[in-house]
């Protein structure tokens, strides 16, 4: 897969391409990248046809997405985050797989922007706001969701979160496009946001293409100050050198001293996750236990996780308020029962605990956000730390 990925971006030899490579690229949401090479690849006609249909479907979605984005019925100032703001750094912008349209307004315009969408045929995705503890509201029309952000940063430190969100707001212009350095900072933060749940190559490539276009040794000093101000300078260095080592990015002096082992650990983790952790979900109970150990790194964090999951899974507590304080007990029992019903349960739990410790150490070494440490959120105009899992 990596040979084909490098060939798609840098014009090198694609190597041998198989069905397994197609399926792996699907798991990372990057199947569209080899579009310009498809006719020349030595693959079966069946695979070529399947691949072609996937590419055409994604290009059609890209065009619909662009139309909705360019005709948003919002009159207040706003800026586009991720999506097409990342795609513009690609050799062919339409070959960046798109999801939702993410926008951010000034804080005083947040409710107005949401209301404008709802008055113009968009329907609110109420589950989004509930799950994401008020970080954004999702409005859907023609199967495309627009997420209007009340705040963007998901960092452990409230002051660092305010710094990034203020920077985004200060750079809102009629073009709806952030300056490259601030845009790059949001792409770096996007990696930070999803590492814990599982991050695929799509977000890594977003960052790499930004670095390729905008972050030479000359630009790094300016960017490094901003990255340091949100605590992600080391993540920028390690991720970039990882891209140099594995994905064919041209070398940069500013990241050349990155620890090789840490670059390899991060890359192995990204490959093992897939887009938004889809490969983790394929692992079933094994990944659930590892996640529990990861999120519950302290007793207090463990209790919060049990309580939250218990409220979701215990139908009796959903009906009867007096049972809700005991949801953590229900969930603890649920985990224990599921664990001991597996073959070689004790050995599997030991391995999963070890995997969680390794994952936590990786996150600590990278300096990225961890839910167990509490996340910053905007509340009544102030950034405060919350321990609710988004």
matplotlib code that plots the C-alpha trace (Angstrom):
import matplotlib.pyplot as plt

x = [0.0, 2.8, 4.4, 1.1, 0.5, 3.9, 3.4, 0.0, 1.5, 5.1, 5.1, 7.3, 6.9, 3.6, 4.9, 2.5, -1.1, -3.6, -7.2, -5.8, -4.1, -7.5, -9.2, -6.5, -6.8, -10.5, -9.9, -7.9, -10.3, -7.7, -8.9, -9.3, -5.7, -4.4, -7.1, -4.6, -2.7, -5.7, -5.6, -1.9, -2.0, -1.4, -4.6, -7.6, -10.4, -12.8, -10.7, -10.2, -14.0, -14.7, -12.0, -13.3, -16.8, -15.4, -13.5, -16.5, -18.7, -16.3, -15.8, -19.5, -19.7, -16.9, -18.9, -22.1, -20.1, -18.5, -21.9, -23.4, -20.4, -20.4, -24.1, -24.4, -27.2, -25.1, -24.7, -22.5, -18.7, -17.3, -14.3, -14.0, -12.0, -10.5, -12.2, -11.5, -9.1, -7.0, -7.7, -6.2, -2.7, -3.2, -2.0, -5.7, -8.0, -10.9, -8.8, -9.0, -11.9, -14.4, -16.8, -18.7, -18.4, -16.9, -17.2, -16.5, -18.0, -17.3, -18.7, -21.5, -22.6, -22.7, -26.5, -27.4, -25.4, -27.2, -30.6, -29.9, -29.2, -32.3, -34.5, -33.2, -34.0, -31.3, -32.3, -30.5, -28.6, -29.5, -27.3, -24.2, -24.5, -25.3, -22.3, -19.9, -20.8, -21.8, -18.7, -20.8, -24.2, -24.7, -27.2, -28.0, -29.3, -29.0, -27.1, -24.3, -23.8, -22.6, -21.0, -21.0, -18.4, -18.9, -15.3, -12.8, -9.8, -9.9, -6.9, -6.3, -5.3, -8.1, -5.7, -4.1, -7.6, -8.6, -5.4, -6.2, -9.8, -9.0, -6.5, -9.1, -11.7, -9.2, -8.5, -12.0, -12.3, -15.0, -13.0, -13.8, -10.2, -7.6, -4.1, -1.8, 0.0, -3.3, -4.8, -1.9, -2.3, -5.9, -4.7, -2.2, -4.9, -7.1, -4.5, -4.4, -8.2, -8.4, -5.3, -6.9, -9.9, -7.8, -6.3, -5.9, -3.6, -6.1, -5.4, -1.7, -1.6, -3.5, -0.7, 2.0, 0.6, 0.4, 4.0, 5.0, 3.5, 3.9, 6.4, 10.0, 12.9, 12.2, 8.6, 9.1, 10.3, 7.0, 4.9, 6.8, 5.8, 2.1, 2.5, 4.3, 1.5, -1.0, 1.4, 1.8, 5.3, 6.6, 3.7, 4.4, 8.1, 7.5, 4.6, 6.6, 9.7, 7.4, 6.1, 9.7, 10.7, 7.6, 5.6, 8.1, 8.0, 11.1, 13.4, 13.2, 16.1, 13.7, 12.4, 15.5, 16.4, 13.1, 13.4, 13.3, 11.7, 8.9, 8.3, 8.0, 5.7, 3.4, 3.3, 2.6, -0.2, -1.8, -1.6, -3.2, -6.2, -7.5, -9.8, -11.4, -10.3, -12.3, -9.7, -9.9, -13.6, -12.9, -11.0, -14.1, -13.8, -10.0, -10.1, -12.9, -10.8, -7.7, -9.8, -11.1, -7.6, -6.6, -9.4, -9.4, -5.8, -6.8, -9.5, -11.5, -11.3, -12.3, -15.4, -16.5, -16.1, -18.1, -20.8, -21.1, -21.2, -23.6, -26.1, -25.9, -26.2, -28.6, -32.1, -33.5, -31.4, -32.7, -36.3, -35.8, -33.8, -33.1, -31.0, -28.7, -26.1, -25.5, -24.9, -21.2, -21.8, -23.9, -21.3, -18.5, -20.4, -21.1, -17.3, -16.5, -19.0, -18.0, -14.3, -14.6, -16.8, -13.8, -11.3, -8.0, -9.6, -6.9, -4.1, -6.0, -6.7, -3.0, -2.0, -4.7, -3.5, 0.0, -1.2, -3.1, 0.1, 2.1, -0.6, -0.7, 3.1, 3.0, 0.5, 2.5, 5.7, 3.9, 2.3, -1.2, -4.6, -5.9, -9.5, -8.6, -6.7, -9.9, -10.7, -11.1, -14.6, -16.2, -18.9, -20.5, -17.7, -15.0, -12.7, -13.0, -11.8, -14.4, -14.1, -17.0, -15.9, -16.7]
y = [0.0, 2.4, 2.1, 2.9, 5.8, 7.3, 6.7, 8.6, 11.6, 11.8, 9.8, 6.9, 3.2, 1.9, -1.7, -4.7, -3.8, -6.3, -6.6, -6.5, -3.1, -1.7, -2.9, -1.5, 1.9, 1.8, 1.4, 4.6, 6.4, 7.0, 4.8, 7.8, 8.9, 6.6, 7.8, 9.2, 5.8, 3.5, 2.9, 2.0, -0.3, -4.0, -5.3, -7.4, -5.8, -6.7, -4.8, -1.9, -1.6, -1.7, 0.9, 3.1, 3.0, 4.0, 6.9, 8.1, 7.9, 10.0, 12.6, 12.9, 13.5, 16.0, 18.0, 17.9, 18.8, 21.8, 23.0, 22.9, 24.6, 27.4, 28.0, 27.9, 30.2, 31.9, 35.6, 36.0, 35.6, 32.1, 30.0, 26.5, 24.0, 20.8, 19.4, 21.6, 23.6, 20.5, 19.4, 22.5, 21.2, 18.0, 17.6, 17.2, 18.6, 16.4, 13.3, 14.2, 12.1, 14.5, 13.9, 16.7, 20.5, 22.0, 25.7, 28.0, 31.5, 34.2, 33.2, 35.7, 34.4, 30.7, 30.4, 32.7, 30.6, 27.4, 29.1, 30.3, 26.7, 25.4, 28.1, 27.0, 23.4, 21.8, 19.4, 19.2, 16.1, 16.2, 13.2, 15.1, 17.9, 15.5, 13.2, 16.0, 17.9, 21.1, 21.5, 21.8, 21.4, 19.3, 20.3, 18.0, 18.6, 16.4, 13.8, 16.3, 17.5, 20.9, 21.0, 24.5, 24.7, 26.6, 25.7, 23.7, 22.8, 19.6, 20.0, 19.2, 22.7, 25.4, 28.2, 26.4, 25.7, 29.3, 30.4, 28.2, 29.1, 32.8, 32.5, 30.9, 33.5, 36.4, 35.1, 34.8, 36.8, 37.0, 34.4, 31.8, 30.6, 30.6, 31.8, 28.8, 28.8, 28.9, 26.4, 24.0, 24.4, 23.2, 20.2, 19.4, 19.7, 17.5, 14.7, 15.4, 15.2, 11.7, 9.9, 8.5, 6.9, 5.8, 7.8, 6.7, 7.9, 10.4, 13.0, 12.2, 12.9, 16.1, 17.3, 16.0, 17.8, 21.0, 20.6, 19.9, 23.1, 25.5, 24.3, 24.5, 25.2, 28.9, 28.8, 26.5, 29.1, 31.0, 27.9, 26.3, 29.2, 28.6, 24.8, 25.3, 27.6, 24.7, 22.1, 20.2, 21.2, 17.7, 16.1, 18.2, 17.2, 13.5, 13.3, 15.1, 13.0, 9.9, 11.1, 11.6, 8.1, 6.2, 8.2, 9.9, 13.5, 15.4, 15.9, 19.0, 20.0, 21.1, 17.6, 15.6, 15.1, 13.3, 10.1, 7.3, 4.8, 7.3, 7.9, 4.1, 3.6, 6.4, 5.0, 1.4, 2.8, 4.8, 1.7, -0.4, 2.0, 2.9, 5.9, 7.0, 3.6, 1.4, -1.3, -1.2, -1.8, -4.9, -6.3, -6.4, -7.2, -7.0, -3.4, -2.6, -3.8, -1.9, 1.2, 0.8, 0.5, 3.5, 5.8, 4.6, 5.4, 6.7, 5.5, 8.6, 8.3, 4.7, 5.5, 8.2, 5.8, 3.0, 5.5, 6.9, 3.5, 2.1, 4.9, 4.0, 0.2, -0.1, 0.3, 0.2, 3.2, 5.1, 4.5, 5.0, 7.9, 6.4, 3.7, 6.1, 6.7, 2.9, 2.6, 2.2, -1.0, -2.4, -1.6, -3.0, -6.3, -6.2, -5.9, -8.7, -11.1, -10.4, -10.7, -14.1, -15.6, -15.3, -18.2, -17.6, -14.5, -13.8, -13.9, -11.8, -9.2, -9.1, -8.5, -5.8, -4.1, -4.1, -2.7, 0.1, 1.0, 1.2, 3.4, 5.7, 6.0, 6.9, 9.6, 10.9, 11.0, 12.8, 15.3, 14.8, 15.1, 12.3, 12.2, 10.9, 14.1, 16.2, 18.2, 21.9, 23.2, 26.5, 27.2, 30.6, 32.4, 30.7, 27.7, 25.1, 21.6, 18.8, 15.1, 14.1, 11.9, 13.4]
z = [0.0, 0.9, -2.5, -4.3, -1.9, -2.6, -6.4, -6.2, -4.5, -5.8, -9.1, -8.0, -8.9, -7.6, -7.1, -7.0, -6.4, -5.1, -3.7, -0.2, -0.9, -2.2, 0.9, 3.2, 1.5, 2.0, 5.7, 5.7, 3.4, 0.7, -2.2, -4.4, -4.3, -7.1, -9.5, -12.0, -12.0, -12.2, -16.0, -15.9, -12.8, -13.4, -11.8, -12.8, -14.7, -11.8, -9.3, -11.7, -12.2, -8.5, -7.8, -10.7, -9.2, -5.8, -7.3, -9.3, -6.3, -4.2, -7.0, -7.3, -3.5, -3.7, -6.3, -4.2, -1.1, -2.9, -4.1, -0.6, 0.9, -1.7, -1.3, 2.5, 3.6, 6.4, 6.4, 9.4, 9.1, 9.3, 8.2, 6.7, 8.7, 7.4, 4.3, 1.3, 3.4, 3.6, 0.0, -1.5, -0.7, -2.6, -6.2, -7.2, -4.5, -5.6, -4.6, -0.9, 0.6, 2.2, 5.1, 6.9, 6.2, 9.3, 9.9, 12.8, 13.4, 15.9, 19.3, 19.2, 15.8, 16.6, 17.4, 14.5, 12.0, 13.2, 12.9, 9.4, 8.3, 10.0, 8.4, 4.9, 4.8, 7.0, 9.7, 13.0, 14.0, 17.7, 18.5, 17.4, 20.0, 22.7, 22.0, 21.5, 24.8, 23.0, 20.8, 17.7, 16.1, 13.0, 10.3, 7.4, 3.9, 0.8, 2.9, 3.7, 7.2, 8.2, 11.6, 13.1, 15.9, 19.1, 19.7, 17.8, 20.0, 22.0, 24.3, 28.0, 28.8, 28.7, 28.0, 25.1, 23.7, 24.0, 22.2, 19.2, 19.0, 19.3, 16.5, 14.3, 15.0, 14.6, 11.1, 9.8, 6.5, 3.7, 1.8, 4.6, 4.2, 7.0, 6.4, 5.7, 9.0, 11.0, 8.7, 9.2, 13.0, 12.7, 10.7, 13.4, 16.0, 14.0, 14.3, 18.0, 18.3, 16.8, 18.0, 21.1, 19.3, 16.4, 13.5, 9.9, 7.1, 5.7, 8.4, 8.3, 4.6, 5.1, 7.4, 5.0, 2.0, 4.1, 5.1, 1.5, 0.3, 3.3, 5.9, 4.7, 7.1, 6.4, 7.6, 10.6, 13.1, 12.8, 12.9, 15.8, 18.1, 17.4, 17.7, 21.0, 22.3, 22.0, 23.2, 19.9, 18.7, 19.3, 17.5, 14.5, 14.5, 15.0, 12.5, 9.8, 10.2, 10.1, 6.8, 5.5, 6.6, 5.5, 3.0, 0.8, 2.0, 1.1, 4.2, 6.5, 8.7, 11.5, 12.1, 11.2, 14.9, 15.7, 17.7, 15.2, 17.5, 18.3, 14.6, 14.1, 17.0, 15.8, 12.3, 13.5, 15.6, 12.7, 10.3, 13.0, 13.5, 10.1, 9.6, 12.9, 14.4, 12.0, 12.3, 16.1, 15.9, 13.8, 16.7, 18.8, 22.6, 22.5, 21.5, 24.0, 26.9, 25.6, 25.3, 28.9, 30.2, 28.2, 29.2, 32.8, 33.6, 37.0, 39.4, 39.0, 35.1, 35.4, 37.5, 35.1, 32.1, 33.9, 34.8, 31.3, 29.6, 32.2, 31.5, 27.8, 28.3, 31.3, 30.1, 33.7, 34.6, 31.6, 32.8, 36.6, 37.8, 41.3, 39.6, 37.6, 40.4, 40.3, 36.6, 37.1, 39.1, 36.3, 33.7, 35.8, 36.0, 32.3, 31.5, 34.0, 32.5, 28.9, 29.8, 31.5, 28.7, 26.4, 25.9, 27.9, 29.4, 32.0, 29.4, 27.0, 29.6, 30.5, 26.9, 26.5, 29.7, 28.3, 25.0, 26.8, 28.8, 25.6, 24.0, 27.0, 27.0, 23.2, 23.9, 26.8, 24.7, 21.9, 24.3, 22.8, 24.5, 26.6, 27.8, 31.2, 31.9, 31.3, 28.1, 27.7, 26.7, 26.2, 28.8, 29.3, 27.6, 29.6, 28.8, 31.6, 32.1, 31.8, 32.4, 30.2, 27.4, 24.0]

ax = plt.figure().add_subplot(projection="3d")
ax.plot(x, y, z, "-o")
ax.set_aspect("equal")
plt.show()
